[in-house]
Amino acid sequence: MRDFEKISFEQFKKDVTDNRDEYENYSLPTRDSTRSAGYDIYLLSDIKLAPGEIKKIPTGVKSYFEDDEMLLLIVRSSMGFKYNVRLCNQVGVIDSDYYNNPSNEGHIWIRVQNEGNETLEFKRGEAIVQGIFVNYLATKSDLNNNLERKGRY
């Protein structure tokens, strides 16, 4: 099974703010319809992106899923198409062992860049990135199948 959770309030205080109301009132990712592949990930606060500017943005979200799955993070089509916003790593790959890791609970962050010519403003609760769960395959000779995640990334 797979799902999204909020990070703990303690982690939220470290990464975002110590405002309990903000913690209680943000939304977990959702799909727009039953046929949507992606779960929209919502902004925790308003952001402004000048042309060429890069921002690292906390989501307040962690996710668990099966060992043979990954969560892909992709800019929503409308953000890339209309506004020329991109993820700095193009596609984020979240592995199943990132969940609840000791250094940050598996808190998912995004890093976006405005590749356009105009300053962009996005409001709290707006979705600019989506997450898609995907199965993957491993080779017969996989030598890393007993290694455990030790660090943040």
C-alpha positions in Angstrom: 0.0 0.0 0.0 1.0 3.6 -0.4 0.0 6.9 1.1 1.1 10.4 2.1 1.5 11.7 5.7 2.4 14.9 7.3 5.8 15.1 8.8 5.7 15.5 12.6 5.2 18.9 14.2 8.8 18.6 15.6 10.2 18.2 12.0 7.8 20.9 10.7 9.2 23.3 13.3 12.8 22.6 12.2 12.1 22.8 8.4 9.2 25.3 8.1 7.8 27.2 11.1 6.7 26.7 14.7 3.2 27.9 13.8 0.8 25.2 15.0 -2.1 26.6 12.9 -0.1 26.4 9.7 0.8 22.8 10.6 -2.8 21.8 11.3 -4.2 23.4 8.2 -2.2 22.3 5.2 -3.4 19.6 2.8 -1.8 16.3 1.9 -1.4 15.5 -1.9 -4.6 14.6 -3.8 -5.6 13.7 -7.4 -7.9 15.9 -9.4 -9.9 12.9 -10.7 -9.9 9.1 -10.6 -8.0 9.1 -13.9 -5.3 11.5 -12.8 -1.9 9.8 -12.6 -0.4 12.5 -10.3 -1.0 13.6 -6.8 -0.8 17.4 -6.6 1.6 18.6 -3.9 0.5 21.9 -2.4 2.6 24.9 -1.4 2.8 25.5 2.4 3.2 29.3 1.8 3.1 32.0 -0.8 6.2 32.1 -3.0 7.6 34.6 -5.5 10.1 33.5 -8.2 12.0 36.1 -10.2 13.3 35.2 -13.6 16.1 32.7 -13.2 15.5 32.4 -9.5 15.8 29.0 -7.7 14.0 28.2 -4.5 14.2 25.1 -2.3 10.7 24.5 -0.9 9.5 22.2 1.9 6.3 20.3 1.3 5.6 19.1 4.8 4.9 15.7 3.3 6.4 12.2 3.5 5.3 9.1 1.7 5.4 5.4 2.2 5.0 2.7 -0.5 6.1 -0.8 -1.5 9.7 -1.8 -1.7 9.5 -2.2 -5.5 8.0 1.3 -6.1 9.2 4.8 -6.3 7.6 8.2 -6.1 8.4 10.4 -9.1 8.1 14.2 -8.6 7.3 16.1 -11.8 6.3 19.7 -12.4 2.6 19.9 -13.2 2.1 20.3 -17.0 0.5 23.7 -16.6 3.4 25.1 -14.6 6.0 24.1 -17.3 3.8 24.9 -20.2 2.3 28.3 -19.1 5.0 29.6 -16.8 8.3 27.8 -17.7 8.8 26.6 -14.2 11.0 23.5 -13.8 12.3 21.2 -11.1 16.1 21.7 -10.8 16.6 18.0 -11.0 14.0 17.7 -13.8 12.4 14.6 -12.2 12.7 13.8 -8.5 13.0 10.2 -7.5 11.9 9.3 -3.9 12.9 5.8 -2.9 10.8 3.6 -0.5 13.6 3.7 2.1 13.5 7.5 2.3 10.4 7.2 4.4 11.0 7.9 8.1 14.8 8.1 7.7 16.6 9.3 10.8 17.8 12.6 9.6 14.6 14.2 8.4 11.7 11.7 8.7 11.6 11.5 4.9 10.4 15.1 4.4 10.1 15.7 0.7 11.5 19.0 -0.6 11.3 20.4 -4.1 13.7 22.8 -5.8 12.2 24.9 -8.6 13.5 27.5 -11.0 11.7 30.2 -13.0 13.0 29.8 -16.5 10.7 32.5 -17.8 11.0 36.2 -18.3 8.4 37.4 -15.7 8.3 37.2 -11.9 5.8 34.6 -10.8 3.7 34.5 -7.7 2.1 31.3 -6.3 -0.2 31.2 -3.4 -0.3 28.8 -0.4 -2.3 25.8 -1.3 -1.5 26.0 -5.0 0.0 22.9 -6.7 3.1 23.3 -8.8 4.5 19.7 -8.5 2.8 16.3 -8.7 3.9 12.9 -7.4 3.3 9.7 -9.4 3.9 6.2 -7.9 5.7 3.8 -10.2 6.8 0.2 -10.0 10.4 -0.6 -11.0 12.4 -3.7 -11.7 15.8 -4.8 -10.4 18.3 -7.1 -12.1 19.0 -10.7 -11.1 22.5 -9.7 -10.2 21.6 -6.8 -8.0 24.3 -6.5 -5.3 22.7 -3.7 -3.3 19.6 -5.5 -2.1 20.8 -5.7 1.5 22.1 -2.2 1.9 20.2 0.2 4.1 19.8 4.0 3.8 22.0 5.8 6.3 21.7 9.5 5.4 19.3 12.1 4.3 19.5 11.7 0.6 
